[in-house]
Amino acid sequence: MTLEKYMIPCLFKTFFGFECLGCGFQRSLFLLFQGEFLAAFKMYPAIYSCLLLFVLIALHFLDKSKNYKKIIWRMATVNLIFMLGGYYFKHFYF
């Protein structure tokens, strides 16, 4: 059974005709759940930084006693760098 037919299509790609910075995240997450860590990274290089960012955001909402805002902004910046770098290498380098 292939789960790709159940994945949400990218509206940005549908409307504008080219991939956005988040294209490939679902497929990469699916590969990660299958245990193919390197293939997940090759599909979407920012997968690990995105997941770490999501964990930090969840901690921010679950644990109100600590202030996670500064580290969330730093991780968001790192994540954006990974997303831009992955997009560049995926479309312009290879």
C-alpha positions as CSV (number, residue, x, y, z in Angstrom):
1,M,0.0,0.0,0.0
2,T,1.4,3.3,-1.0
3,L,0.6,6.3,1.2
4,E,1.6,8.9,-1.4
5,K,-1.9,8.9,-2.7
6,Y,-3.2,10.0,0.7
7,M,-0.7,12.8,1.2
8,I,-1.8,16.4,1.1
9,P,-0.8,18.1,-2.2
10,C,1.2,21.3,-2.1
11,L,-1.1,24.2,-2.8
12,F,1.8,26.5,-3.5
13,K,3.0,24.1,-6.3
14,T,-0.5,23.7,-7.6
15,F,-1.1,27.5,-7.9
16,F,2.3,28.7,-8.9
17,G,3.8,25.7,-10.7
18,F,7.0,25.3,-8.7
19,E,7.9,23.7,-5.3
20,C,7.9,25.7,-2.1
21,L,10.4,25.4,0.8
22,G,8.3,22.8,2.5
23,C,7.8,20.4,-0.5
24,G,9.1,17.0,0.4
25,F,8.5,17.2,4.1
26,Q,5.6,14.7,4.1
27,R,7.5,12.1,2.0
28,S,10.6,12.7,4.1
29,L,8.6,12.1,7.3
30,F,7.2,8.9,5.8
31,L,10.7,7.7,5.0
32,L,11.7,8.6,8.6
33,F,8.9,6.5,10.0
34,Q,10.1,3.6,7.8
35,G,13.6,3.9,9.4
36,E,15.3,5.2,6.3
37,F,17.1,8.1,8.0
38,L,19.5,8.9,5.2
39,A,16.9,8.8,2.5
40,A,14.7,11.1,4.6
41,F,17.6,13.6,4.8
42,K,18.2,13.4,1.1
43,M,14.5,13.9,0.3
44,Y,14.2,17.0,2.6
45,P,17.4,18.1,4.4
46,A,15.6,20.2,6.9
47,I,13.6,17.3,8.3
48,Y,15.6,17.0,11.5
49,S,15.7,20.7,12.2
50,C,12.0,21.0,11.6
51,L,11.2,18.1,14.0
52,L,13.5,19.7,16.6
53,L,11.7,23.0,16.1
54,F,8.3,21.4,16.5
55,V,9.5,19.7,19.8
56,L,10.7,23.0,21.1
57,I,7.4,24.7,20.3
58,A,5.5,21.9,22.0
59,L,7.7,22.3,25.1
60,H,7.0,26.0,25.1
61,F,3.3,25.4,25.2
62,L,3.4,22.5,27.6
63,D,5.9,23.9,30.1
64,K,5.0,27.5,30.9
65,S,7.6,27.7,33.7
66,K,10.5,28.0,31.3
67,N,11.0,30.6,28.6
68,Y,11.8,28.9,25.3
69,K,11.3,31.9,23.0
70,K,14.9,32.7,22.5
71,I,15.9,29.2,21.6
72,I,12.9,28.8,19.4
73,W,13.8,31.9,17.4
74,R,17.4,30.6,17.0
75,M,16.2,27.2,16.0
76,A,13.8,28.7,13.5
77,T,16.7,30.6,11.9
78,V,18.8,27.5,11.7
79,N,15.8,25.7,10.2
80,L,15.3,28.4,7.6
81,I,19.0,28.1,6.6
82,F,18.6,24.3,6.2
83,M,15.4,24.8,4.2
84,L,17.0,27.4,1.8
85,G,20.2,25.3,1.5
86,G,18.2,22.2,0.7
87,Y,16.1,24.0,-1.8
88,Y,19.2,25.5,-3.5
89,F,20.9,22.1,-3.8
90,K,17.8,20.3,-4.9
91,H,16.9,22.7,-7.7
92,F,20.1,24.5,-8.8
93,Y,23.0,22.3,-7.8
94,F,22.1,18.8,-9.0
